[in-house]
Amino acid sequence: MTFVSAIATAVIAWLGRKLERKERARDAKEAEQRALQEAMKEGMQAVLRDRMIQMASYCIEQGHTQVYMVENMTHMFSAYRELGGNGAVKYIYEQFLSLPVLQEKGEDASEAHD
């Protein structure tokens, strides 16, 4: 009986160590995935921020924007905010939205409806 008890104890200990190693490996993989997701999120924020600043700067320099640019900028700003972007870009976005909107080259949006 002592022999069987010793064998059972050894098997249970072995299984416990095996399960513990699997759990540690799973935890490490989950931590790696979280770090990767965070890096991707931060990278996407940086790309959106850069693109919005470029577009806004170009349009502000031109003194106007176009409908498709407003739609694109609004979509990018929304995604940027969803990813946790702060208000640093909000000022530039608001300046961009205050620009006159042209329907077609040289045509103000308000003139296009006449």
C-alpha positions, 0 to 999 in steps of 0.5 A: 500500500505504501508503494502505491501511495508513493507512486500516486503521489509522484504521478500527481506531483508530475501532473501538477508540474506539467499543468503549471508549466503549461499555465506559465507558457499560456500566461507568457503567450497572452502577455506577448499578445497583449504587448503586440496589440498595444504596439499595433494600437500605438502604431496605428494612432501614430499613423493616423495622427501623422496623416491627419496633420499632413492633410490638415496642414496641406488644406490650411495652406491651400485655404480650403478643403474638399468634401472627400477630404472632410469625410476622410478626415472625420473618419480618421479622427473618429478612429484616432479617438477610439484608439485612445488618441488625446486632444492634441490633434483635436485643435488641428481637426477643428481648424481643418473643419473651419475651412471652406469646402469645395465640391469641385476644383475652385467651386465652393460647396455653397455655390454647387447647390445653386 
